[in-house]
Amino acid sequence: MGKYNAGPRKKSAPTRNEVNPYMRGIGCILIVAVPVFALGLGDYLAGQGFGYPLLPANWYGTTTFPPAMYQLTGLSAVAFYLSQIKHLQATAALTLLGLVVIGGLMAVAFGYMYSLFAPSRYGPTDVPPPRIKTKKYKR
């Protein structure tokens, strides 16, 4: 036995911040619910003509594809189906805008709620740093 070895040491398990399973479930639901809500909002707004001066006018009609897409066997059914959807391009653009706005609002709301309900930054034995402003030392 060596001079400085007192005995076998227990290896401490690494501490990890575990996320509550309820929060994981809420996040999983939001991953699906926010894009679906944004798609519905984008479709409704495109149907009402929202953003008509900003978006090109042909985005509010039906989508047209090149004639070569209708001749391909696999893509003809997809192109035919997508060309029947009204205001598809405007819906896609407004959906992306809705995702950004809804995601931003939710981030601000959750950040504010976290600042209200989060545990204290300091533990019971910690002392917060002093609030003293010192002047720069000059010789």
VMD Tcl script that builds the backbone (N, CA, C; Angstrom):
set m [mol new atoms 417]
animate dup $m
set s [atomselect $m all]
$s set {name element resname resid chain x y z} {
  {N N MET 1 A 0.845 -1.166 0.000}
  {CA C MET 1 A 0.000 0.000 0.000}
  {C C MET 1 A 0.893 1.232 0.000}
  {N N GLY 2 A 0.521 2.226 -0.818}
  {CA C GLY 2 A 1.326 3.425 -0.946}
  {C C GLY 2 A 1.161 4.348 0.240}
  {N N LYS 3 A 2.070 5.274 0.307}
  {CA C LYS 3 A 2.085 6.199 1.418}
  {C C LYS 3 A 0.883 7.144 1.407}
  {N N TYR 4 A 0.462 7.557 0.222}
  {CA C TYR 4 A -0.598 8.567 0.140}
  {C C TYR 4 A -1.959 7.987 -0.213}
  {N N ASN 5 A -2.033 6.701 -0.364}
  {CA C ASN 5 A -3.322 6.075 -0.649}
  {C C ASN 5 A -3.956 5.624 0.650}
  {N N ALA 6 A -5.058 6.279 1.023}
  {CA C ALA 6 A -5.719 5.933 2.267}
  {C C ALA 6 A -6.663 4.758 2.084}
  {N N GLY 7 A -6.997 4.413 0.889}
  {CA C GLY 7 A -7.927 3.326 0.622}
  {C C GLY 7 A -8.670 3.599 -0.662}
  {N N PRO 8 A -9.524 2.685 -1.018}
  {CA C PRO 8 A -10.265 2.901 -2.267}
  {C C PRO 8 A -11.263 4.047 -2.110}
  {N N ARG 9 A -11.300 4.870 -3.113}
  {CA C ARG 9 A -12.218 6.007 -3.082}
  {C C ARG 9 A -13.448 5.694 -3.921}
  {N N LYS 10 A -14.540 6.180 -3.457}
  {CA C LYS 10 A -15.777 6.028 -4.221}
  {C C LYS 10 A -15.813 7.103 -5.305}
  {N N LYS 11 A -16.125 6.662 -6.492}
  {CA C LYS 11 A -16.253 7.627 -7.575}
  {C C LYS 11 A -17.630 8.267 -7.488}
  {N N SER 12 A -17.621 9.580 -7.482}
  {CA C SER 12 A -18.906 10.280 -7.390}
  {C C SER 12 A -19.571 10.267 -8.762}
  {N N ALA 13 A -20.841 10.032 -8.733}
  {CA C ALA 13 A -21.606 10.021 -9.974}
  {C C ALA 13 A -21.718 11.442 -10.496}
  {N N PRO 14 A -21.598 11.626 -11.797}
  {CA C PRO 14 A -21.726 12.990 -12.327}
  {C C PRO 14 A -23.140 13.510 -12.124}
  {N N THR 15 A -23.233 14.742 -11.695}
  {CA C THR 15 A -24.545 15.343 -11.458}
  {C C THR 15 A -25.080 15.883 -12.777}
  {N N ARG 16 A -26.310 15.566 -13.045}
  {CA C ARG 16 A -26.967 16.041 -14.255}
  {C C ARG 16 A -28.284 16.681 -13.862}
  {N N ASN 17 A -28.613 17.680 -14.591}
  {CA C ASN 17 A -29.917 18.305 -14.370}
  {C C ASN 17 A -30.954 17.507 -15.147}
  {N N GLU 18 A -31.754 16.756 -14.456}
  {CA C GLU 18 A -32.775 15.943 -15.088}
  {C C GLU 18 A -34.018 16.792 -15.351}
  {N N VAL 19 A -34.592 16.605 -16.514}
  {CA C VAL 19 A -35.817 17.313 -16.863}
  {C C VAL 19 A -36.996 16.485 -16.371}
  {N N ASN 20 A -37.932 17.174 -15.786}
  {CA C ASN 20 A -39.123 16.513 -15.276}
  {C C ASN 20 A -39.860 15.830 -16.433}
  {N N PRO 21 A -40.314 14.590 -16.248}
  {CA C PRO 21 A -41.023 13.902 -17.331}
  {C C PRO 21 A -42.283 14.629 -17.800}
  {N N TYR 22 A -42.938 15.351 -16.909}
  {CA C TYR 22 A -44.106 16.116 -17.322}
  {C C TYR 22 A -43.707 17.202 -18.320}
  {N N MET 23 A -42.567 17.838 -18.077}
  {CA C MET 23 A -42.100 18.876 -18.990}
  {C C MET 23 A -41.703 18.281 -20.333}
  {N N ARG 24 A -41.151 17.081 -20.324}
  {CA C ARG 24 A -40.837 16.412 -21.583}
  {C C ARG 24 A -42.113 16.128 -22.365}
  {N N GLY 25 A -43.162 15.719 -21.675}
  {CA C GLY 25 A -44.436 15.456 -22.335}
  {C C GLY 25 A -45.053 16.718 -22.912}
  {N N ILE 26 A -44.970 17.805 -22.150}
  {CA C ILE 26 A -45.498 19.080 -22.643}
  {C C ILE 26 A -44.698 19.527 -23.866}
  {N N GLY 27 A -43.395 19.363 -23.834}
  {CA C GLY 27 A -42.569 19.734 -24.983}
  {C C GLY 27 A -42.878 18.884 -26.197}
  {N N CYS 28 A -43.124 17.604 -25.984}
  {CA C CYS 28 A -43.466 16.707 -27.096}
  {C C CYS 28 A -44.795 17.106 -27.721}
  {N N ILE 29 A -45.748 17.465 -26.901}
  {CA C ILE 29 A -47.042 17.899 -27.426}
  {C C ILE 29 A -46.895 19.216 -28.182}
  {N N LEU 30 A -46.068 20.132 -27.660}
  {CA C LEU 30 A -45.888 21.423 -28.315}
  {C C LEU 30 A -45.160 21.290 -29.640}
  {N N ILE 31 A -44.268 20.307 -29.774}
  {CA C ILE 31 A -43.569 20.099 -31.040}
  {C C ILE 31 A -44.568 19.766 -32.141}
  {N N VAL 32 A -45.634 19.096 -31.801}
  {CA C VAL 32 A -46.656 18.746 -32.788}
  {C C VAL 32 A -47.721 19.842 -32.881}
  {N N ALA 33 A -48.130 20.392 -31.760}
  {CA C ALA 33 A -49.271 21.311 -31.740}
  {C C ALA 33 A -48.954 22.665 -32.366}
  {N N VAL 34 A -47.768 23.192 -32.158}
  {CA C VAL 34 A -47.450 24.526 -32.678}
  {C C VAL 34 A -47.430 24.548 -34.212}
  {N N PRO 35 A -46.755 23.615 -34.895}
  {CA C PRO 35 A -46.827 23.654 -36.364}
  {C C PRO 35 A -48.235 23.411 -36.917}
  {N N VAL 36 A -49.010 22.554 -36.271}
  {CA C VAL 36 A -50.377 22.316 -36.744}
  {C C VAL 36 A -51.213 23.584 -36.576}
  {N N PHE 37 A -51.065 24.251 -35.456}
  {CA C PHE 37 A -51.787 25.506 -35.228}
  {C C PHE 37 A -51.324 26.572 -36.218}
  {N N ALA 38 A -50.009 26.648 -36.468}
  {CA C ALA 38 A -49.487 27.638 -37.416}
  {C C ALA 38 A -49.979 27.344 -38.832}
  {N N LEU 39 A -50.103 26.064 -39.191}
  {CA C LEU 39 A -50.626 25.712 -40.513}
  {C C LEU 39 A -52.090 26.123 -40.641}
  {N N GLY 40 A -52.878 25.871 -39.628}
  {CA C GLY 40 A -54.271 26.302 -39.652}
  {C C GLY 40 A -54.393 27.820 -39.724}
  {N N LEU 41 A -53.558 28.507 -38.961}
  {CA C LEU 41 A -53.567 29.966 -38.978}
  {C C LEU 41 A -53.131 30.492 -40.341}
  {N N GLY 42 A -52.086 29.881 -40.919}
  {CA C GLY 42 A -51.622 30.308 -42.234}
  {C C GLY 42 A -52.661 30.077 -43.310}
  {N N ASP 43 A -53.360 28.955 -43.255}
  {CA C ASP 43 A -54.408 28.669 -44.233}
  {C C ASP 43 A -55.569 29.649 -44.091}
  {N N TYR 44 A -55.955 29.939 -42.867}
  {CA C TYR 44 A -57.045 30.893 -42.636}
  {C C TYR 44 A -56.659 32.289 -43.124}
  {N N LEU 45 A -55.442 32.731 -42.779}
  {CA C LEU 45 A -55.015 34.069 -43.189}
  {C C LEU 45 A -54.845 34.170 -44.699}
  {N N ALA 46 A -54.341 33.101 -45.336}
  {CA C ALA 46 A -54.207 33.124 -46.791}
  {C C ALA 46 A -55.579 33.142 -47.455}
  {N N GLY 47 A -56.544 32.456 -46.881}
  {CA C GLY 47 A -57.905 32.481 -47.414}
  {C C GLY 47 A -58.545 33.850 -47.294}
  {N N GLN 48 A -58.155 34.622 -46.273}
  {CA C GLN 48 A -58.690 35.967 -46.073}
  {C C GLN 48 A -57.930 37.015 -46.882}
  {N N GLY 49 A -56.819 36.601 -47.529}
  {CA C GLY 49 A -56.030 37.546 -48.326}
  {C C GLY 49 A -55.058 38.355 -47.490}
  {N N PHE 50 A -54.699 37.867 -46.326}
  {CA C PHE 50 A -53.756 38.587 -45.456}
  {C C PHE 50 A -52.387 38.627 -46.134}
  {N N GLY 51 A -51.752 39.778 -46.127}
  {CA C GLY 51 A -50.433 39.927 -46.725}
  {C C GLY 51 A -50.468 40.038 -48.231}
  {N N TYR 52 A -51.625 40.365 -48.777}
  {CA C TYR 52 A -51.754 40.425 -50.228}
  {C C TYR 52 A -50.824 41.459 -50.857}
  {N N PRO 53 A -50.627 42.646 -50.266}
  {CA C PRO 53 A -49.689 43.592 -50.898}
  {C C PRO 53 A -48.223 43.147 -50.764}
  {N N LEU 54 A -47.908 42.359 -49.759}
  {CA C LEU 54 A -46.510 41.971 -49.542}
  {C C LEU 54 A -46.114 40.728 -50.335}
  {N N LEU 55 A -46.993 39.770 -50.420}
  {CA C LEU 55 A -46.699 38.531 -51.138}
  {C C LEU 55 A -47.124 38.667 -52.594}
  {N N PRO 56 A -46.452 37.961 -53.505}
  {CA C PRO 56 A -46.864 38.034 -54.917}
  {C C PRO 56 A -48.303 37.561 -55.105}
  {N N ALA 57 A -48.977 38.152 -56.067}
  {CA C ALA 57 A -50.401 37.863 -56.280}
  {C C ALA 57 A -50.623 36.438 -56.771}
  {N N ASN 58 A -49.656 35.875 -57.511}
  {CA C ASN 58 A -49.863 34.525 -58.027}
  {C C ASN 58 A -49.739 33.460 -56.933}
  {N N TRP 59 A -49.272 33.822 -55.746}
  {CA C TRP 59 A -49.208 32.875 -54.639}
  {C C TRP 59 A -50.597 32.582 -54.074}
  {N N TYR 60 A -51.551 33.422 -54.366}
  {CA C TYR 60 A -52.902 33.235 -53.836}
  {C C TYR 60 A -53.787 32.412 -54.772}
  {N N GLY 61 A -53.266 32.020 -55.914}
  {CA C GLY 61 A -54.004 31.153 -56.823}
  {C C GLY 61 A -53.556 29.708 -56.635}
  {N N THR 62 A -53.773 28.911 -57.662}
  {CA C THR 62 A -53.305 27.528 -57.611}
  {C C THR 62 A -51.865 27.472 -58.100}
  {N N THR 63 A -51.138 26.482 -57.637}
  {CA C THR 63 A -49.731 26.329 -57.986}
  {C C THR 63 A -49.623 25.639 -59.341}
  {N N THR 64 A -48.753 26.145 -60.180}
  {CA C THR 64 A -48.508 25.503 -61.469}
  {C C THR 64 A -47.091 24.958 -61.485}
  {N N PHE 65 A -46.946 23.771 -62.009}
  {CA C PHE 65 A -45.650 23.105 -62.104}
  {C C PHE 65 A -45.236 23.033 -63.564}
  {N N PRO 66 A -43.956 22.824 -63.835}
  {CA C PRO 66 A -43.517 22.652 -65.225}
  {C C PRO 66 A -44.160 21.397 -65.833}
  {N N PRO 67 A -44.364 21.387 -67.155}
  {CA C PRO 67 A -45.022 20.234 -67.788}
  {C C PRO 67 A -44.241 18.929 -67.620}
  {N N ALA 68 A -42.942 19.015 -67.406}
  {CA C ALA 68 A -42.140 17.795 -67.237}
  {C C ALA 68 A -42.526 17.049 -65.962}
  {N N MET 69 A -42.982 17.767 -64.948}
  {CA C MET 69 A -43.367 17.101 -63.697}
  {C C MET 69 A -44.627 16.265 -63.875}
  {N N TYR 70 A -45.511 16.683 -64.775}
  {CA C TYR 70 A -46.730 15.925 -65.008}
  {C C TYR 70 A -46.474 14.679 -65.856}
  {N N GLN 71 A -45.334 14.636 -66.535}
  {CA C GLN 71 A -45.010 13.496 -67.376}
  {C C GLN 71 A -44.299 12.386 -66.616}
  {N N LEU 72 A -43.681 12.718 -65.493}
  {CA C LEU 72 A -42.992 11.699 -64.691}
  {C C LEU 72 A -44.014 10.846 -63.952}
  {N N THR 73 A -43.746 9.570 -63.883}
  {CA C THR 73 A -44.726 8.645 -63.321}
  {C C THR 73 A -44.970 8.884 -61.839}
  {N N GLY 74 A -43.905 8.980 -61.046}
  {CA C GLY 74 A -44.064 9.107 -59.601}
  {C C GLY 74 A -44.496 10.483 -59.166}
  {N N LEU 75 A -44.021 11.518 -59.865}
  {CA C LEU 75 A -44.307 12.879 -59.428}
  {C C LEU 75 A -45.597 13.446 -60.001}
  {N N SER 76 A -46.168 12.791 -60.990}
  {CA C SER 76 A -47.376 13.351 -61.609}
  {C C SER 76 A -48.543 13.383 -60.624}
  {N N ALA 77 A -48.683 12.338 -59.810}
  {CA C ALA 77 A -49.782 12.319 -58.833}
  {C C ALA 77 A -49.574 13.388 -57.766}
  {N N VAL 78 A -48.329 13.548 -57.336}
  {CA C VAL 78 A -48.035 14.565 -56.315}
  {C C VAL 78 A -48.245 15.963 -56.888}
  {N N ALA 79 A -47.743 16.200 -58.106}
  {CA C ALA 79 A -47.899 17.513 -58.733}
  {C C ALA 79 A -49.368 17.827 -59.003}
  {N N PHE 80 A -50.130 16.826 -59.429}
  {CA C PHE 80 A -51.560 17.046 -59.683}
  {C C PHE 80 A -52.301 17.377 -58.386}
  {N N TYR 81 A -51.960 16.672 -57.295}
  {CA C TYR 81 A -52.614 16.933 -56.013}
  {C C TYR 81 A -52.258 18.325 -55.491}
  {N N LEU 82 A -50.965 18.695 -55.567}
  {CA C LEU 82 A -50.546 20.002 -55.051}
  {C C LEU 82 A -51.067 21.149 -55.913}
  {N N SER 83 A -51.277 20.905 -57.199}
  {CA C SER 83 A -51.775 21.982 -58.058}
  {C C SER 83 A -53.259 22.260 -57.818}
  {N N GLN 84 A -53.958 21.374 -57.140}
  {CA C GLN 84 A -55.377 21.605 -56.851}
  {C C GLN 84 A -55.600 22.400 -55.566}
  {N N ILE 85 A -54.568 22.518 -54.721}
  {CA C ILE 85 A -54.710 23.237 -53.446}
  {C C ILE 85 A -54.630 24.735 -53.720}
  {N N LYS 86 A -55.634 25.465 -53.275}
  {CA C LYS 86 A -55.640 26.912 -53.475}
  {C C LYS 86 A -54.717 27.582 -52.457}
  {N N HIS 87 A -54.116 28.659 -52.895}
  {CA C HIS 87 A -53.198 29.503 -52.118}
  {C C HIS 87 A -52.192 28.690 -51.287}
  {N N LEU 88 A -51.570 27.683 -51.917}
  {CA C LEU 88 A -50.606 26.827 -51.218}
  {C C LEU 88 A -49.336 27.589 -50.849}
  {N N GLN 89 A -48.816 28.396 -51.771}
  {CA C GLN 89 A -47.578 29.123 -51.501}
  {C C GLN 89 A -47.790 30.199 -50.438}
  {N N ALA 90 A -48.898 30.884 -50.475}
  {CA C ALA 90 A -49.190 31.895 -49.455}
  {C C ALA 90 A -49.392 31.224 -48.098}
  {N N THR 91 A -50.028 30.061 -48.091}
  {CA C THR 91 A -50.221 29.321 -46.841}
  {C C THR 91 A -48.878 28.908 -46.260}
  {N N ALA 92 A -47.961 28.442 -47.097}
  {CA C ALA 92 A -46.642 28.033 -46.610}
  {C C ALA 92 A -45.876 29.220 -46.047}
  {N N ALA 93 A -45.920 30.355 -46.729}
  {CA C ALA 93 A -45.205 31.543 -46.251}
  {C C ALA 93 A -45.795 32.046 -44.934}
  {N N LEU 94 A -47.107 32.096 -44.856}
  {CA C LEU 94 A -47.745 32.573 -43.625}
  {C C LEU 94 A -47.593 31.562 -42.483}
  {N N THR 95 A -47.474 30.276 -42.819}
  {CA C THR 95 A -47.221 29.266 -41.782}
  {C C THR 95 A -45.839 29.461 -41.175}
  {N N LEU 96 A -44.846 29.709 -42.017}
  {CA C LEU 96 A -43.495 29.969 -41.486}
  {C C LEU 96 A -43.470 31.227 -40.625}
  {N N LEU 97 A -44.163 32.251 -41.063}
  {CA C LEU 97 A -44.260 33.470 -40.259}
  {C C LEU 97 A -44.954 33.188 -38.927}
  {N N GLY 98 A -46.018 32.394 -38.979}
  {CA C GLY 98 A -46.732 32.030 -37.747}
  {C C GLY 98 A -45.874 31.210 -36.807}
  {N N LEU 99 A -45.063 30.300 -37.356}
  {CA C LEU 99 A -44.158 29.513 -36.503}
  {C C LEU 99 A -43.175 30.408 -35.767}
  {N N VAL 100 A -42.625 31.378 -36.465}
  {CA C VAL 100 A -41.656 32.281 -35.837}
  {C C VAL 100 A -42.324 33.127 -34.753}
  {N N VAL 101 A -43.494 33.658 -35.065}
  {CA C VAL 101 A -44.185 34.528 -34.096}
  {C C VAL 101 A -44.655 33.720 -32.883}
  {N N ILE 102 A -45.293 32.579 -33.123}
  {CA C ILE 102 A -45.793 31.768 -32.006}
  {C C ILE 102 A -44.629 31.239 -31.171}
  {N N GLY 103 A -43.572 30.778 -31.832}
  {CA C GLY 103 A -42.400 30.296 -31.092}
  {C C GLY 103 A -41.744 31.393 -30.275}
  {N N GLY 104 A -41.660 32.593 -30.842}
  {CA C GLY 104 A -41.079 33.720 -30.099}
  {C C GLY 104 A -41.918 34.105 -28.897}
  {N N LEU 105 A -43.225 34.160 -29.086}
  {CA C LEU 105 A -44.099 34.501 -27.949}
  {C C LEU 105 A -44.028 33.448 -26.848}
  {N N MET 106 A -43.976 32.180 -27.254}
  {CA C MET 106 A -43.884 31.123 -26.242}
  {C C MET 106 A -42.538 31.156 -25.522}
  {N N ALA 107 A -41.473 31.471 -26.239}
  {CA C ALA 107 A -40.162 31.558 -25.602}
  {C C ALA 107 A -40.126 32.690 -24.574}
  {N N VAL 108 A -40.708 33.830 -24.935}
  {CA C VAL 108 A -40.751 34.949 -23.988}
  {C C VAL 108 A -41.624 34.591 -22.787}
  {N N ALA 109 A -42.768 33.959 -23.026}
  {CA C ALA 109 A -43.669 33.598 -21.922}
  {C C ALA 109 A -43.021 32.570 -20.998}
  {N N PHE 110 A -42.398 31.529 -21.572}
  {CA C PHE 110 A -41.763 30.525 -20.726}
  {C C PHE 110 A -40.551 31.095 -19.994}
  {N N GLY 111 A -39.819 31.999 -20.636}
  {CA C GLY 111 A -38.696 32.645 -19.954}
  {C C GLY 111 A -39.152 33.489 -18.772}
  {N N TYR 112 A -40.249 34.205 -18.952}
  {CA C TYR 112 A -40.790 35.003 -17.854}
  {C C TYR 112 A -41.299 34.106 -16.729}
  {N N MET 113 A -41.989 33.026 -17.090}
  {CA C MET 113 A -42.474 32.107 -16.058}
  {C C MET 113 A -41.314 31.445 -15.324}
  {N N TYR 114 A -40.244 31.124 -16.040}
  {CA C TYR 114 A -39.087 30.518 -15.385}
  {C C TYR 114 A -38.441 31.499 -14.413}
  {N N SER 115 A -38.387 32.784 -14.790}
  {CA C SER 115 A -37.798 33.755 -13.874}
  {C C SER 115 A -38.664 33.934 -12.626}
  {N N LEU 116 A -39.977 33.723 -12.753}
  {CA C LEU 116 A -40.853 33.842 -11.589}
  {C C LEU 116 A -40.789 32.617 -10.678}
  {N N PHE 117 A -40.784 31.424 -11.271}
  {CA C PHE 117 A -40.930 30.204 -10.493}
  {C C PHE 117 A -39.649 29.403 -10.334}
  {N N ALA 118 A -38.545 29.876 -10.855}
  {CA C ALA 118 A -37.291 29.119 -10.772}
  {C C ALA 118 A -36.771 29.125 -9.334}
  {N N PRO 119 A -36.018 28.098 -8.968}
  {CA C PRO 119 A -35.422 28.113 -7.634}
  {C C PRO 119 A -34.384 29.223 -7.524}
  {N N SER 120 A -34.049 29.543 -6.306}
  {CA C SER 120 A -33.086 30.606 -6.066}
  {C C SER 120 A -31.742 30.261 -6.693}
  {N N ARG 121 A -31.029 31.288 -7.120}
  {CA C ARG 121 A -29.734 31.067 -7.725}
  {C C ARG 121 A -28.714 30.585 -6.690}
  {N N TYR 122 A -28.928 30.975 -5.482}
  {CA C TYR 122 A -28.004 30.622 -4.410}
  {C C TYR 122 A -28.648 29.615 -3.469}
  {N N GLY 123 A -27.826 28.710 -2.955}
  {CA C GLY 123 A -28.289 27.733 -1.993}
  {C C GLY 123 A -28.366 28.342 -0.606}
  {N N PRO 124 A -28.737 27.537 0.420}
  {CA C PRO 124 A -28.871 28.085 1.763}
  {C C PRO 124 A -27.530 28.485 2.371}
  {N N THR 125 A -26.427 27.926 1.910}
  {CA C THR 125 A -25.120 28.268 2.478}
  {C C THR 125 A -24.339 29.227 1.599}
  {N N ASP 126 A -24.865 29.605 0.445}
  {CA C ASP 126 A -24.158 30.517 -0.442}
  {C C ASP 126 A -24.412 31.956 -0.039}
  {N N VAL 127 A -23.455 32.782 -0.363}
  {CA C VAL 127 A -23.579 34.208 -0.113}
  {C C VAL 127 A -23.538 34.900 -1.466}
  {N N PRO 128 A -24.515 35.748 -1.755}
  {CA C PRO 128 A -24.476 36.430 -3.042}
  {C C PRO 128 A -23.277 37.373 -3.121}
  {N N PRO 129 A -22.801 37.682 -4.313}
  {CA C PRO 129 A -21.648 38.582 -4.426}
  {C C PRO 129 A -22.010 39.969 -3.919}
  {N N PRO 130 A -21.030 40.679 -3.379}
  {CA C PRO 130 A -21.331 42.019 -2.845}
  {C C PRO 130 A -21.702 42.980 -3.965}
  {N N ARG 131 A -22.548 43.923 -3.639}
  {CA C ARG 131 A -22.997 44.908 -4.613}
  {C C ARG 131 A -22.223 46.212 -4.448}
  {N N ILE 132 A -20.949 46.131 -4.394}
  {CA C ILE 132 A -20.097 47.301 -4.194}
  {C C ILE 132 A -19.391 47.595 -5.506}
  {N N LYS 133 A -19.493 48.837 -5.944}
  {CA C LYS 133 A -18.778 49.239 -7.144}
  {C C LYS 133 A -17.470 49.869 -6.712}
  {N N THR 134 A -16.392 49.343 -7.200}
  {CA C THR 134 A -15.073 49.877 -6.851}
  {C C THR 134 A -14.534 50.645 -8.032}
  {N N LYS 135 A -13.698 51.629 -7.724}
  {CA C LYS 135 A -13.082 52.422 -8.786}
  {C C LYS 135 A -11.822 51.715 -9.250}
  {N N LYS 136 A -11.453 51.977 -10.477}
  {CA C LYS 136 A -10.253 51.374 -11.031}
  {C C LYS 136 A -9.038 51.970 -10.337}
  {N N TYR 137 A -8.091 51.096 -10.000}
  {CA C TYR 137 A -6.882 51.528 -9.282}
  {C C TYR 137 A -5.942 52.222 -10.253}
  {N N LYS 138 A -5.497 53.430 -9.909}
  {CA C LYS 138 A -4.534 54.185 -10.705}
  {C C LYS 138 A -3.348 54.537 -9.830}
  {N N ARG 139 A -2.176 54.456 -10.395}
  {CA C ARG 139 A -0.973 54.856 -9.645}
  {C C ARG 139 A -0.720 56.318 -9.765}
}
mol reanalyze $m
mol bondsrecalc $m
mol representation Tube
mol addrep $m
